[in-house]
Amino acid sequence: MNTSLSWIKAYVPDLDCTAQEYTDAMTLSGSKVEGYELLDKNLEKIVVGKILSITGHPDADKLIVCQVQISADGETVQIVTGAHNVSEGDLVPVVLDGGKVAGGHDGSPLPEEGIKIKKGKLRGVESCGMMCSIEELGSSKEMYPEAAEDGIYIFAKDMYPDVKPGDDAVSVLGLHDANIEYEITSNRVDCFGVIGIAREAAATFGKAFCPPVIKETGNNEKASDYISVEIKDADLCKRYVARVVKNIKLAPSPLWMQRRLQSNGIRPINNIVDITNYVMEEFGQPMHAFDLDTLAGHKIIVRRAEDGEGFVTLDGQERKLDSSMLMICDAEKSVAIAGIMGGENSKITDNVQTMLFEAACFDGTNIRLSGKKLGMRTDAQAKFEKGLDPNTAMEAINRACQLVEELGAGEVVGGAVDVYPVKREETRVKFDWERTNRVLGTNIDKATMIGYFEKIDLKYDYEKDEVIVPTWRQDVLGQEDLDEEVARFFGYDNIPMTLPRGEATMGGNSFEQIIEDKARDFAESYGFSEAMTFSFESPKVFDKLLIPADSALRTVATIQNPLGEDYSIMRTLPINGMLTSLATNFSRRNKDCKLYEIAKIYLPKSLPLSDYTDERTELTLGFYGEGDFFMLKGVIEDYLEHIGMKKVVTYKNEQEHPFLHPGRQANIYYTGKVIGYFGEVHPAVSDNYGIGEKTYIAVLDMPVIVPMASFDVKYKGLAKFPAVSRDISMVMKKEVLAGQIEEIIRKNAGKFLESYHLFDIYEGAQIKEGYKSMAYSITFRAADHTLNDEEIGAAMSKILSALAKLDIELRQ
Amino acid sequence: MKERLQAIKEACFAKIEAAVGMDVLNEIRVEFLGKKGELTSVLKSMKDVAPEDRPKVGQLVNDCRAAIEERLEAVRSALAAKEREEKMKAETIDVTLPAKKSQRGHRHPNNIALAELEKVFIGMGYEIVDGPEIEKDYYNFEALNIPANHPAKDEQDTFYFNSEMLLRTQTSSVQAHVMEQGKLPIRVLCPGRVYRSDEIDATHSPCFHQVEGLVIDKNITFSDLKGTLAVAATKLFGADTKVKFRPHHFPFTEPSAEMDVSCFKCGGKGCRFCKGSGWIEILGCGMVHPRVLRMSGIDPEEYTGFAFGVGLERITLLKYEIDDLRLLYENDTRFLKQF
């Protein structure tokens, strides 16, 4: 909502503050000012001047030399100008030597500091000041339609009969004003009109509130003789008021009205249209004007549209309607989409004789939904959507008729046709002033609180301790709303600052969050940086990742109204986000990119979605460049060990992940459970993402890991007895896995096994085709004695005989 | 004999004096003190000495040996020190050569900001809780006093799966879940992803993060809300940070407020960063609406509470002066490595 400060001051005449003071105070009392624009910014030393004489310039054909009177007592200056729309005797705005104007005459964007005007010589002739165009004064022809197209602004005698040389030209033009932009919250429907804001301003500054006095209007005819109104769908139309104006004289509206509309962002059209818009801005009540002669049967019927009905709105567009939308109809046809836009068939034209004014109250939600369906958003609709007070309709229509009379725009017919099935009455809210203090943490006395209410026309019933809420304050429903009224006029800033007392609570992170944080620390220590990717993606991702058509991963929660297909399904695996981020880095030539993400996947339990999905937090690591499969494996094992998962981690390539290289992937097992997987990204998938290097990815399923993690560490004594190592070198078929050998070692080495490690692996010339050699070092230790040869020999021979069963031979 | 020993000693000292290296010193040791050395041969000739003189001569020989050893050691250690000195001289390195760093990864700026926020509130006794992102309509709207047909429920803001299930538009949806557990008092902080149907641009993202705070207890006041957030602001943005509360409207709090903090760039004087106002809008908050309490089974006559919601990305962008929200979701390592 935008409006000029001068319009507010019209209803709060004692308001004396700068735009900044106004902004600060209104924002603190709850009418947030987003910003303001000073209309007199950079306008300095600008007076009304009278052109006494005009002579030619001796050296320039296009310039003229004017003698201009700039004060009441006859002081004159010489001004050279290139403008040609001035004549002797004209009154014009003159910026004096040392003054400032807002911009250039071409209307281009205004410079921040304005333009300084100094006396100087133009082609050798002294010029002391400048005569101004409306653009140089920072305004426009839209605001001042009487201004010359391309030349100096001239004060027209009929518009400014009392202006004389030396007057403050900025003041004469009404430019000592500011356009204020508000951010009105949706609960304050009353503040979507100037009167509502003015009431708040009066209360905020403690000044008298003087809204326009609405006089009775109309001749001694009766509107009901001209028109009848019937509401068929009363659920969507709470009130419909019609008045009639005849003998209409269309003309431009007066400048003051045009300027106020302009400052609210509305283009003036003619007196009748401008009056409807003016009243809409003033009261927040949209109005519509029909050409009465186009209304068949001189009848208004408010009813729902027919399904599939077509209708041409006054902008010439054909609209398709359905039976959820409310229409204004005459005896034969639809004439307007209620609350949104009038029809081409009934609009006011230049030939209008008699007109029907409509001020109605439609259901806000219905208007909003209809507007959405139609893809329309009009000013009227925006006001109706908030849910208006039906009681405003009569006031607004009477105000409009009053303006018609004042402006001489037509002859108002007496009376109104008012269909108002259920009158909305003011409400009462019980008030407990002590509770207000308890909730706010304040110590305000009751009388002060009631004073706040009365400032904004909330009356107080002292007997019943009830606040009487006028119908325009639909937001005041209970004690808590009154608490807020007290708070905002007491001043949020004046409420003390305390900390909650009462029972102490133990704060902290959950165990799950701690495990996740450890993962962050760990990934980072290995050079992985944290990524964040969107939770939704394209269904095409599955093909990109070579996921088969029947895969359960394709069972997804699908957004009904996504931003586009690319953001339409909730991810069921975290791979796409990671690969996309790696691809972004690859395409930007970032070397050695390592990323990790801790984020959720969303697995529907059933479709269509009727319950929560299984939201699983996944730790995803991905990289290209430096590092390989086994580096990634090391990160995983290190992390698991760090979070207390110290048992043996095993791996199986079950070729389960189509987006990974079939020969270079593994599921990760811990105590018999799959806790994740990792591997090299399938080259075809890397191609699909445009990553031109080997790429690796690991995924750990945190909900499985978290219950296995533990930080319960118990100290074990440091070894007092020496360890004994034995090396074995073996030759075996290539297919035999290191994991198999290690499993044999673990199972057969007995209780003294401390550790083992692979120290050599070889395939090649010395080994027969299809075979490889591996060498392990196995370390034994006992906690209570030095191991002897017998003990070690026994363990080793158990290992060796188990190995022999796998057709593994010891290498000589 | 005495003269002979003196002669040996002098000869030896002269050689030691002239010695230029460790190996020469070793040769001298062998020559004089070794098995075939001169002093040893003197000892061997002891049998020619009268038995009563032997202890005396023996003493003389030992004195001579000790003197030689002492001299040898003195020169040896001097030489060793010299040699070490020279070695170190040769070992001088160019200390300005490049450092060798291990490549550490970097935390996402959103999570750095979140960790700071969490730390502040954990310190005040808040528990960090999580809630579902795919949410039921009831928890995202109705339980927050946003009834059917409320403009905030409009499809243009909310992503729906169907009429029942949606992507939460605010972390406030966790409020009712926490309250329904029936454990009082409540002090929780709920960070997480939220979703709104906004096209992606420099200041909007359809997927972003919020952090919701909720406190419910007996005698919780609006002044407690102010005090709590003022303390948090000074911890997050510096001790000189001032806060300003402005009335606002949220369906689930009443009274409601927005909180501004004094611009941490200019300290409140007004700059381009705060658009000249000296203040930066940071969060929305208010007293939990009695209807919200009642819907979740808490008696508003006995308990009151406050809630606040912060846009995490907003804090991150402000804190690090990042001018484009999209950078946070691109994951360019050149961006991530700056944090």
Contacts between the chains, C-beta under 8 A, distances in Angstrom:
chain1	res1	chain2	res2	distance
A	27	B	246	5.6
A	28	B	246	6.2
A	28	B	247	7.6
A	29	B	247	6.9
A	30	B	246	7.6
A	30	B	247	3.5
A	30	B	248	7.8
A	32	B	246	6.5
A	32	B	248	7.4
A	185	B	248	6.2
A	185	B	249	3.5
A	186	B	151	6.2
A	186	B	152	7.9
A	186	B	249	6.6
A	187	B	249	4.7
A	188	B	249	7.3
A	365	B	149	4.2
A	368	B	151	6.5
A	368	B	154	7.3
A	372	B	154	7.6
A	372	B	155	7.7
A	372	B	156	7.5
A	385	B	151	6.8
A	438	B	219	7.4
A	438	B	221	7.0
A	438	B	304	7.8
A	439	B	221	6.2
A	439	B	222	6.3
A	439	B	287	6.1
A	439	B	304	6.0
A	440	B	221	6.2
A	440	B	222	4.6
A	440	B	223	6.7
A	440	B	255	7.7
A	441	B	221	3.2
A	441	B	222	5.6
A	441	B	223	2.9
A	441	B	224	6.4
A	442	B	222	8.0
A	442	B	223	7.1
A	475	B	249	7.9
A	478	B	290	7.1
A	479	B	290	7.6
A	480	B	254	4.1
A	480	B	255	7.2
A	480	B	287	7.1
A	480	B	289	6.3
A	480	B	290	5.6
A	481	B	254	6.1
A	483	B	222	8.0
A	483	B	254	7.0
A	483	B	255	5.6
A	483	B	287	7.4
A	484	B	247	6.8
A	484	B	254	5.7
A	484	B	255	3.6
A	484	B	256	7.2
A	487	B	222	6.6
A	487	B	247	7.2
A	487	B	255	4.8
A	488	B	247	4.4
A	488	B	255	7.4
A	492	B	226	7.8
A	492	B	245	4.1
A	492	B	246	6.6
A	492	B	247	6.3
A	492	B	257	6.0
A	493	B	244	6.9
A	493	B	245	6.9
A	495	B	222	5.8
A	495	B	223	5.3
A	495	B	226	6.1
A	495	B	245	7.7
A	496	B	223	4.7
A	496	B	226	7.5
A	496	B	227	7.8
A	497	B	223	6.1
A	497	B	226	4.6
A	497	B	227	3.8
A	497	B	230	5.3
A	498	B	221	6.9
A	498	B	223	4.6
A	498	B	224	5.4
A	498	B	226	7.7
A	498	B	227	4.6
A	499	B	124	7.8
A	499	B	224	6.3
A	499	B	227	4.8
A	499	B	228	6.1
A	499	B	231	6.9
A	500	B	187	8.0
A	500	B	215	6.1
A	500	B	217	6.3
A	500	B	220	5.6
A	500	B	224	4.4
A	500	B	228	6.8
A	501	B	219	7.2
A	502	B	185	6.3
A	502	B	217	4.7
A	502	B	218	6.1
A	502	B	219	6.5
A	502	B	220	7.8
A	503	B	185	5.4
A	503	B	217	6.8
A	504	B	125	6.1
A	505	B	125	4.1
A	505	B	126	7.5
A	505	B	127	7.1
A	505	B	185	6.2
A	505	B	187	4.6
A	506	B	125	6.7
A	506	B	127	7.3
A	507	B	121	6.8
A	507	B	122	4.1
A	507	B	123	6.9
A	507	B	124	6.7
A	507	B	125	4.4
A	507	B	126	4.6
A	507	B	127	5.7
A	507	B	128	7.9
A	507	B	187	6.9
A	508	B	122	5.7
A	508	B	127	6.1
A	508	B	128	7.1
A	509	B	118	7.1
A	509	B	122	7.0
A	509	B	128	5.0
A	510	B	127	7.8
A	510	B	128	6.4
A	510	B	129	7.3
A	510	B	130	7.4
A	512	B	130	7.8
A	513	B	128	6.0
A	513	B	130	7.9
A	520	B	107	6.4
A	520	B	111	7.3
A	523	B	105	6.0
A	524	B	104	5.7
A	524	B	105	3.8
A	524	B	106	6.7
A	524	B	107	6.6
A	525	B	104	6.4
A	525	B	105	7.5
A	526	B	105	6.9
A	527	B	102	7.6
A	527	B	103	4.0
A	527	B	104	6.3
A	527	B	105	5.1
A	528	B	105	4.2
A	529	B	105	4.2
A	529	B	106	4.4
A	529	B	107	7.8
A	529	B	108	7.7
A	529	B	331	7.9
A	529	B	333	5.8
A	529	B	336	4.2
A	529	B	337	6.6
A	530	B	105	7.1
A	530	B	106	6.8
A	530	B	107	5.3
A	530	B	108	3.9
A	530	B	111	6.2
A	530	B	336	6.9
A	531	B	108	6.9
A	531	B	331	3.9
A	531	B	336	7.4
A	532	B	108	5.5
A	532	B	110	6.3
A	532	B	328	6.3
A	532	B	329	5.8
A	532	B	331	7.0
A	533	B	329	6.4
A	533	B	331	7.0
A	534	B	206	7.5
A	534	B	207	4.8
A	534	B	329	6.5
A	535	B	133	6.8
A	535	B	193	6.2
A	535	B	195	7.7
A	535	B	207	5.8
A	536	B	206	7.8
A	536	B	207	7.0
A	557	B	134	6.2
A	557	B	161	5.5
A	557	B	165	7.6
A	558	B	161	6.8
A	559	B	159	4.8
A	559	B	160	7.1
A	559	B	161	6.3
A	559	B	167	7.1
A	560	B	159	7.7
A	560	B	160	4.7
A	560	B	161	6.2
A	560	B	162	6.5
A	561	B	155	5.7
A	561	B	159	6.3
A	561	B	160	5.9
A	561	B	197	6.8
A	562	B	159	6.8
A	563	B	197	6.4
A	563	B	199	6.5
A	563	B	200	7.7
A	563	B	206	5.4
A	567	B	206	6.3
A	570	B	134	6.7
A	581	B	330	7.3
A	581	B	331	3.8
A	584	B	330	5.8
A	584	B	331	6.5
A	584	B	332	6.2
A	585	B	331	7.2
A	585	B	332	6.1
A	585	B	333	5.6
A	588	B	332	6.2
A	588	B	334	7.6
A	590	B	332	6.8
A	590	B	333	5.0
A	590	B	334	6.2
A	592	B	103	7.5
A	593	B	333	5.4
A	594	B	103	7.8
A	594	B	105	6.3
A	594	B	333	7.9
A	595	B	331	5.9
A	595	B	333	7.4
A	595	B	336	7.9
A	596	B	105	7.2
A	600	B	133	6.6
A	600	B	193	7.8
A	602	B	133	7.4
A	602	B	134	5.9
A	608	B	161	7.7
A	608	B	162	5.9
A	609	B	134	7.4
A	609	B	161	4.7
A	609	B	162	6.3
A	609	B	164	7.5
A	609	B	165	4.7
A	610	B	162	7.9
A	610	B	164	6.1
A	610	B	165	7.1
A	611	B	165	7.9
A	612	B	132	5.2
A	612	B	134	6.4
A	612	B	135	7.9
A	612	B	136	7.6
A	613	B	132	7.8
A	613	B	134	5.0
A	615	B	132	5.9
A	615	B	133	6.3
A	615	B	134	6.9
